[in-house]
Amino acid sequence: MVPSNLGYSLHEAGRHFRRNWSTVMGAIVTIFLSLFVIGLFAVGSVLLNRIAGNVEDQVTIQAFLSDDANKASVDAFQQKVQGWEYVQGVTYKSKEEALESYKQKMSNKNASDVVAALDGDNPLPASLVITLSDPSKVESVAGNLTADADFKGIADDANDPSQSVQYGRETVKKLLSVTYYLRVGTVVLVALLAFIAFVFINNTIRLAISARRREIAIMRLVGASNGFIRGPFLAEGMLESLIGSLLAIAVLQAGVSIVLPRLQAGLTFLSFDIPVPMLVLTYAALVAIGCLLGLFGSAIAMRRYLKV
């Protein structure tokens, strides 16, 4: 559609909107439903990925220390580990902090009775809590710990340092596997939904064009160029897609505003917060996808009627 044809194309698209409102509404509803499903899945995927990311961020390594470990040696080793690749931070947790943490975690399981039965003795070891910049490297960092000669000298179990390193090996493997497949599945399913939306839009616009095939034939007989004929249909496809995408965005935003606060109130241990820039990017992508689908759907549907 050339610039000189823009005004005529928009005028004709608006005229067709008024004359064939039922067909236009069918196209808009089809586009709305298709983009709504894509947007719903995209927002849900963003939410699930953020939840998975929050859980990944909680992946830590605990390196348990011997009660007889020299404080200077512990401090030196802490500084050493801090400089390792993939290590974000290293925090020292004393025996007293370990016992207090145990009380808080086991507050509903008679932790006070267990602590009282110890009669002032604290069997929990001090430890170094290691947070990672890349949770997928947890096994690599844990392996470096157990193989380090300096750690063997301060480990809680000097004979088998691997027993002094804890990070929930099986749990971490399952978590990283789930998040990986979740992210891959997100890309695949969004692409599949976009393809399905394209097929629906193409078929809907093809029906609209088929209903006006005589008009197209007459325009060709009087010498109208393909670009001139194509312009109103491309404008119509774009406008229908734009309206459909805006409706999808409005419904999605209403759902985000109503549903997410209720989920957050019921599941306080999870975060259902989606950053505004992420939502804006998702909505902008929906508009772009809708307009592109409308544009290419119209162009492809017109091909059979513009063959020489």
ChimeraX attribute file (.defattr): number of C-alpha atoms within 10 A of each C-alpha:
attribute: neighborCount
match mode: 1-to-1
recipient: residues
	/A:1	16
	/A:2	10
	/A:3	9
	/A:4	9
	/A:5	15
	/A:6	15
	/A:7	13
	/A:8	15
	/A:9	23
	/A:10	18
	/A:11	14
	/A:12	17
	/A:13	22
	/A:14	16
	/A:15	14
	/A:16	17
	/A:17	17
	/A:18	11
	/A:19	11
	/A:20	12
	/A:21	12
	/A:22	11
	/A:23	17
	/A:24	21
	/A:25	14
	/A:26	15
	/A:27	25
	/A:28	23
	/A:29	19
	/A:30	19
	/A:31	28
	/A:32	25
	/A:33	17
	/A:34	25
	/A:35	27
	/A:36	22
	/A:37	18
	/A:38	23
	/A:39	23
	/A:40	18
	/A:41	16
	/A:42	20
	/A:43	19
	/A:44	14
	/A:45	18
	/A:46	20
	/A:47	18
	/A:48	18
	/A:49	17
	/A:50	18
	/A:51	17
	/A:52	19
	/A:53	14
	/A:54	13
	/A:55	16
	/A:56	18
	/A:57	14
	/A:58	11
	/A:59	19
	/A:60	21
	/A:61	23
	/A:62	21
	/A:63	27
	/A:64	24
	/A:65	29
	/A:66	18
	/A:67	16
	/A:68	10
	/A:69	14
	/A:70	12
	/A:71	11
	/A:72	9
	/A:73	14
	/A:74	21
	/A:75	12
	/A:76	12
	/A:77	16
	/A:78	19
	/A:79	13
	/A:80	12
	/A:81	19
	/A:82	17
	/A:83	12
	/A:84	12
	/A:85	13
	/A:86	17
	/A:87	19
	/A:88	14
	/A:89	18
	/A:90	20
	/A:91	13
	/A:92	17
	/A:93	19
	/A:94	15
	/A:95	17
	/A:96	13
	/A:97	15
	/A:98	16
	/A:99	18
	/A:100	12
	/A:101	13
	/A:102	15
	/A:103	17
	/A:104	11
	/A:105	11
	/A:106	13
	/A:107	11
	/A:108	9
	/A:109	10
	/A:110	10
	/A:111	15
	/A:112	14
	/A:113	9
	/A:114	12
	/A:115	15
	/A:116	10
	/A:117	10
	/A:118	10
	/A:119	8
	/A:120	8
	/A:121	9
	/A:122	12
	/A:123	11
	/A:124	16
	/A:125	20
	/A:126	23
	/A:127	25
	/A:128	22
	/A:129	18
	/A:130	23
	/A:131	21
	/A:132	21
	/A:133	13
	/A:134	14
	/A:135	20
	/A:136	17
	/A:137	14
	/A:138	24
	/A:139	15
	/A:140	11
	/A:141	20
	/A:142	20
	/A:143	13
	/A:144	14
	/A:145	21
	/A:146	19
	/A:147	13
	/A:148	12
	/A:149	12
	/A:150	15
	/A:151	23
	/A:152	20
	/A:153	19
	/A:154	23
	/A:155	29
	/A:156	24
	/A:157	16
	/A:158	15
	/A:159	11
	/A:160	12
	/A:161	22
	/A:162	19
	/A:163	14
	/A:164	23
	/A:165	22
	/A:166	14
	/A:167	17
	/A:168	13
	/A:169	12
	/A:170	8
	/A:171	11
	/A:172	19
	/A:173	13
	/A:174	11
	/A:175	15
	/A:176	17
	/A:177	12
	/A:178	12
	/A:179	18
	/A:180	14
	/A:181	10
	/A:182	16
	/A:183	15
	/A:184	10
	/A:185	13
	/A:186	19
	/A:187	12
	/A:188	12
	/A:189	14
	/A:190	17
	/A:191	13
	/A:192	13
	/A:193	17
	/A:194	19
	/A:195	14
	/A:196	14
	/A:197	25
	/A:198	22
	/A:199	14
	/A:200	18
	/A:201	28
	/A:202	24
	/A:203	16
	/A:204	23
	/A:205	27
	/A:206	19
	/A:207	15
	/A:208	20
	/A:209	18
	/A:210	15
	/A:211	12
	/A:212	11
	/A:213	14
	/A:214	11
	/A:215	13
	/A:216	19
	/A:217	14
	/A:218	11
	/A:219	15
	/A:220	17
	/A:221	9
	/A:222	8
	/A:223	9
	/A:224	14
	/A:225	11
	/A:226	18
	/A:227	13
	/A:228	19
	/A:229	21
	/A:230	22
	/A:231	24
	/A:232	25
	/A:233	26
	/A:234	25
	/A:235	25
	/A:236	25
	/A:237	29
	/A:238	22
	/A:239	22
	/A:240	29
	/A:241	30
	/A:242	23
	/A:243	18
	/A:244	27
	/A:245	30
	/A:246	20
	/A:247	19
	/A:248	26
	/A:249	24
	/A:250	14
	/A:251	16
	/A:252	19
	/A:253	14
	/A:254	11
	/A:255	13
	/A:256	19
	/A:257	11
	/A:258	11
	/A:259	12
	/A:260	16
	/A:261	14
	/A:262	12
	/A:263	13
	/A:264	14
	/A:265	11
	/A:266	10
	/A:267	11
	/A:268	9
	/A:269	8
	/A:270	15
	/A:271	15
	/A:272	21
	/A:273	13
	/A:274	14
	/A:275	11
	/A:276	9
	/A:277	9
	/A:278	12
	/A:279	18
	/A:280	12
	/A:281	11
	/A:282	17
	/A:283	22
	/A:284	15
	/A:285	14
	/A:286	24
	/A:287	21
	/A:288	15
	/A:289	20
	/A:290	29
	/A:291	23
	/A:292	17
	/A:293	24
	/A:294	29
	/A:295	22
	/A:296	17
	/A:297	24
	/A:298	28
	/A:299	19
	/A:300	14
	/A:301	21
	/A:302	23
	/A:303	11
	/A:304	10
	/A:305	17
	/A:306	15
	/A:307	7
	/A:308	6
